[in-house]
C-alpha cells in the first residue's frame, strides 16, 4: 500500500484526461467529468489556471480562444467575465477548482497547476474541501512543485518535475542519482524524438516503488504495450477505448 491514498488502486490507474477531451465535446467541465464518472472512472485529470482576480479554475490553455466563445488570455479577465464563457458545442460553463472537487467527492483528481499564481489558491481549495488524500499534483516545473509542497505544510502526493524525470531516466542506465521526493512519475512515451517510457525506465521506477503514469494514450495497441511494460497508470482522451482494453485484460475496476 502506498503512503499516499491517491495511489492505492488494485490495477493500473485509468485517468480520464480533462474528462475525456476527445469524446465529450467540451473538456474540463462538470459535464465532461460527470460523463467519465458515469462510465466508472474514479480518476480524473484536470488543470489549474487563475483569473485576473485570483479565482482558480479547471482550465488548460493560457488562452480562452480554443475551447470557449471568449478571446484573450484567461489571466487577463476577471471571474465575473469568465464565468459567462461557454465551452464546447454544448455551451458548458467553466468550473472553479473548488466546485469541481466538491461535485465529485468519490473521485480522485490529478491536478496540473499551469502557473505559479495557481499554487496558493490550489492549496486553499484543497484545505477548504479537505481533498488532500484524493489528489496528486503534477507540474512541468520542479520549482512549482516545491512551492506547493511548502505551501501545503503537510504531506501531499506529487509527481516528478522535469529534473527528477531526467534523474530517473539516468537511474535506468545504472547511474546513481540519489533519492526522489515525488510519489509517482507522469510522462509522455517520448520526448524530443527519443523514447522515454521503455523497460529500463519502468523497471528503474518500479524498483524504487514509484508508479509510472503515461499520457496521453488513445490507441488500443499502445495501451496494451504500455500495460505489458508494467506502467502504473494511463491517461486518455478516449475513456471508452481505455476502459474497453482494461476490461479485456481483467484490469478494470470502478
N, C-alpha and C positions, 0 to 999 in steps of 0.2 A: 504494500500500500504506500502511495506517495505521501510525503509530508504535507502536500497541498491537496485538499479535497477536489479541486478542479480537475486534477489528473486521474482521479480514481474512476476508471471505466474498465469493464471486463474485456473489451476488444479494442482494436484501433478506433480512435475517435473520429466520427464523421462530423465535419463542420459545414454548415450552410453559409457560404461566403456572401456577406452582405444580404443574407436571407435567401440567396439563390438567384443571383443577378441575371442569369441567362434565361430563367424560366418564369420569373414572377412579374415582369413588366415594369416594376419600379423597385429599385434597390434601397436597402437601409430604411425601409418604412415599417411601421407597425403591421401593416397588412402583409408585407413580404415575409417578415419574421413569423407572423401568425400562420401563414401557409406552410412554412417549413416546420413549425412546431406541430401542426396538424398532421404532417407526414410522419411524425415520430422523431424529428430532430430535437435533441436536447442540448446541442452545442451550436451556438450562433456566433458568427463573426461580424464585427462592425468596426467603425472608425469614429474618431472624435475630432471635431473642429469647433471653434468658438466664434460667436458673432462679435461685432464691434463692442457690444456692451457686456461681453463675458458669459453668455449663455452657451453651455456645452451641448452640441447637437450630435446625433448619429449621422455623419455625413463624410463621404470620402474625398471628393475633389476640392481643390482650392477654389475653383470657380463654380458658380451656380449654373453655368450655361448648359452643360451636357445633359443633366438629368431633370432640370426644373424649367419653369416658364419665366424665371428671372435671369438677369445677367449680372456679370461682375463677380468680384471676389466675395465669398461669404463673410470673411472677417471685416469687410468694409461696410456691412449692413447691420443694423440693429435687429434684435429678435422681433420687434414689433412689425418689421417688414418681412423678414424671412419666414415668419410663421404663416404667412399667407401664400407662400410658394407652393406650387403643385408639382409633384414628382410623377413622372411616367404617364402612360396613356390613361390611367385610372384617376389621375389627379390627386394622389395621396399627399398629405402634408408631411413635412419634415418633422421628425420627433426629437425631443430632448433626450439626452442620455438617461437622465433620471426617470423619465416616463417610460422609457424602454425597459430599464431594469425592473421597474415596478410592474409592468404589464406581463412579464414572463418570469414569475418568481421560481418556477420549477426548471428553468433553463439556465445554462451556463454560457457566459459571454467571453469571447476573445476580443479584446478591445485594443485598437491601434490608435493612440493619440497622435495625430498628424502634425502637431505644432507644440512648441514649448508652452504656449499660453493655455493649452488644453489640460496640462497636468494638474494645476491647483483645483479647477472645478471638477475634474475627474475624481480626485481624491475626496472632495466634498460629497460628490454624488454617491461614491461607494460608502462613505460614512453614513449618509442620511438613509440609504437603502439597506445598509448592513449587508452588502453584497460581496464582501471580501473573499469568502470561501468559494464563490462561484464565478470568479473572473480570473482571466490571465491577461496580463498587459504585454503587448508587443510593440516594438518601435524599430525604425531604421536608424536609431540614434542611441548609442551607448550612454551619452550624457543625459538624454531624456529619461531613459530607464533608471539611471542612478538618481536623478532628480525625483522621480516618482517614488522610488523605494524610501528615500529620505523623508519625503513629504508624508508618506503613509504612516511612518512611525510604528510600523508593525509588519510582520511577515506578509508578503503578498506574492502570489505566483506571477513570475515574469518569464518571457522567453529571452533568448540571446540577442544582443545587438551585433552589428557588423564585425567589430573587433573580436568578440568572443567566437563568432562563427568561424572567422579565419583561424583562430587558435584550435578550434575543434577539427577543422579540416587538416591542419598540421598533425594533430593527435592521431589521425587515421594513418599517417605515414610514420608513426613511431616517435615523433618529436615530443620531448617533454614540455608540457605547456602549463602546468600548474592547475589549480582548482578552478571551478566555474561557480558563479553565484546564481545563474539562472536555473530554473526548474525544467525547462524544455528548450528545444530549438525549432524555429519555424522558418522554412527556406523554400525557394523555388527549386526545381530539379537541376537547373543550371544557372550559371552566371557568367556574362560576357563570353558566351560561346563555349564555356567549359562545363563539363558535368560536375555537379556538386553532390547530388544525392546518389551515392553508389554504395557498394557493400562495405568499403573501408569506412566511409562516413557514418553509416548506420551502426556498424559494429563498434566504432570508437565511442559513439554516443551511448549505445546500449550498455557497454561495459562500465560506463560512469553513471548509469541509472538515469540518463537523460533521453526522454522520448523525442523522436523526430516527427514533426508535423510538416507536411508538404503542401504548397499552394501553387497555382490554383489548377486543379486537375479535373478534367471533364470527360476524358475518353476512357471507355472501359478497359482497353488493353493496358493503358498506362496505370490505371488504378490497380489492376491485377499485378502488374510488375512491381509497383511500389509496396503493395501489401505482401508480396512474396519476399521482398527485401527485408521486411520486418519493421516498416515505419510504424509509428505510434498514432498517426492521425493524418487525415486528408481533408483539405478544404476544397470545396467545389462550388462552381456557379450553376451546376446542374444537379441539384439534390436528388431528383428522381433517378438519375443514372447511377450515382454513388450508392444510393440505397439498394438498387437492384443488384449491383455487383456484390455488395456486402451480404445481402440476403442469400445470394447464390453460394457464397463462401461460408455461410453459417456464422457471420460475424456482425450481424445487425442486431442491435438492442435498442429499444425505445422506452 
